[in-house]
Amino acid sequence: MTTAATLGAMGGIALSGIAVYAVRLSERQQRRVPPPAEEQTALPDGIADVLSVLRSSGIVLDSADSVVNNSPAAVASGLVRGHDLTQPELLALARQVRRDGVIREVELELPKGPAGRPGLVVGARVAPLGASHVLLLVDDRSQARRLEEIRRDFVANVSHELKTPVGGLALLAEAVLDASEDPEAVARFAQRMQVESARLTRLVQEIVDLSRLQVAASLSEPRPVDLAQAAREAVDRSRLAAEDKDIQVALTASGNCDVWGDNALLVTAIRNLVGNAVAYSEPHTRVAVAIRAVAGDVVELVVTDQGQGIAAADQARIFERFYRVDAARSRTTGGTGLGLSIVKHVAANHGGEVTVWSEPGHGSTFTMRLPSMTVGRQRDADSRQTDDTVNVGRPDHPVRARDLTPQEPSRPMSRTP
């Protein structure tokens, strides 16, 4: 009995000591400071440096789907907010990669803005990074998608526009064969075939011109061009059409109108503006063409007509390819819908712009602004080297291309015949 009691007492003391030790150990562990978050989510060496210089959006997620590092582009594009990945599609993709370790590459349309409309097309490549991290590389492909849509629409529009004169020529050829014994009918159909062939030739030439302008980033062989002389040549080419409608074309020039560019392209652009003014003006009216040097080292060409005018809803689209305000009248006048688009690209390739002022019933005024020869020559030289600042010949006064527009818009010219 004595031995049992002694052993029981010793066992109780031992258990009490173990319990006290366990309690104190637990207290020490609770008081211990947890490791920093950086240590808990440590990245492989060099990852942070690589992410900081990426042009695309680079994002690293930890095992809890929290963003532990990202490139600046990820924040700028709205993919990362704080430590959260804002796009559920990308988050679901990262979880799949973490689960099976398989690298995935997809193209997604992500909602952009409060309306949730697809506005951001991205290509995402997601791969495991170390034991617990996932790396997302996201490239914005929205611009490439828009260019592809423009190319597709352009091909469709060209196909549609070419079918009209080609189909007309085929029908007229059949009519000539059927009327081979009627000289008057043959002459009438042959004359119509000439009109359709001329329209087809003009359409093909304008498509070629527009394609060259869109591909060329700069002018191939620029040289000094007297814009007033180019306008005289363009007006002479439109004189016959104006005389057929008894439309007076008045040309005035003032100041130094020299620009740096391509004479043939500028003549084409001015001819398109004057030709449109004549085509869409009523008979016995007046078209005014004015060239003048304005403040800011800019040469301005203004074409004003007394036509039917353009509605405000159409003014934002008239420089689009194949867009025509009045398709029925365009068929009558032989318009292709490419003239103003060519004008816009010619002005842009020369470092300028083209704008329109119009009111229904009060005619239209098209204004093309181009940098003067000094500014244009320096801009062309700089664009071939760095595509950066335009120097106007004074080192203390650098001017960028966007600064070439005068501060005050030009007022429309008087429409008094």
Secondary structure by P-SEA (a helix, b strand, c coil): caaaaaaaaaaaaaaaaaaaaaaaaaaaaaaccccccccccccccaaaaaaaacccbbbbbccccccccccaaaaaaccccccccccaaaaaaaaaaaaccbbbbbcccccccccccccbbbbbbbbbccccbbbbbbbbaaaaaaaaaaaaaaaaaaaaaaaaaaaaaaaaaaaaaaacccaaaaaaaaaaaaaaaaaaaaaaaaaaaaaaaaaccccccccccaaaaaaaaaaaaaaaaaaaacbbbbbbbcccccccccaaaaaaaaaaaaaaaaaaccccbbbbbbbbbccccbbbbbbbbcccccccccccccccccccccaaaaaaacccccaaaaaaaaaaaaccbbbbbbcccbbbbbbbbbccaaaaaaaaaaaaccccccccccccccccccccccccccccccccc
